[in-house]
Amino acid sequence: MHVLPFALLLLAQQGAQGAPQTAQPSPISRIVISPSTRTVRAGDTVQFTAQAYDASGAVLQNVSVRFGGGGSGAIDSTGTVIASAIGKMPIVAVATVPGAKPFVERREIEIIPAPASRVDIRVAPTKLVVGQQARVEAVGYSRANDRAIEPMQWTSSAPAIVRAENGLVTAVAAGRATLTATAGTAKATVTVHVVPNTITSLTIAPARPKVRTGDVVTFTARARSSSGDVTGLTPTWAMQGNGVIDAEGVFVAYEPGP
């Protein structure tokens, strides 16, 4: 709702109640909107109130306050805000004293995602060799499927087998460990199997591809030991040069060059 039409509506109502046709300057010097918060969780309801003060800082009596606003939520005239979706929500408090011009106070509310209700693990190894490191990635979502803002924490059920620190896991010793990704109270788990490092050779395919800028190439790795292929491993991919490669071995060329 725009401030000017809202204020004009109040003036019209005052006029209908017999207020003078020529309004005097408002005795209101400032309005304090409470609570002072400027962020509200999507789905929450918050009751705002407003208190008017004169130039000396004294609380004014006989003041009528009505709220209005719009954007990513709804607000009624009493200041009850229902945050419906993430985004910005401007609100206004219009205070009037009989016979005086209205005084308007504005505030912008940011509606942030509701707490995480689930965690989706996007990247995580399932089988590593001792000494291998790999990145892990998970994302938290609210019930409304908004991306949650809580930080993601990774822990290991057996740090002596798999150590998890700052989104990086390290295979320490042979065995099994459960990795837990936590955002707020939401959690998801994945089991990692660590095997002894018996690899004697590693082959990457395609071996020497020629690609153009923007091309996408999927690489695979074949690990072998003295007794044959070592299957089921999760390769750790890294590169240097003009491109990027993800955890699945998918490479995208950015610029010409090696």
Helices and strands as residue ranges (DSSP letters): H 3-16, E 30-34, E 39-41, E 45-47, E 49-53, E 64-69, E 73-75, E 80-83, E 87-96, E 103-112, E 118-123, E 127-129, E 133-135, E 137-141, E 153-156, E 162-165, E 168-171, E 175-183, E 186-195, E 199-205, E 216-218, E 220-225, E 228-230, E 243-245, E 250-253
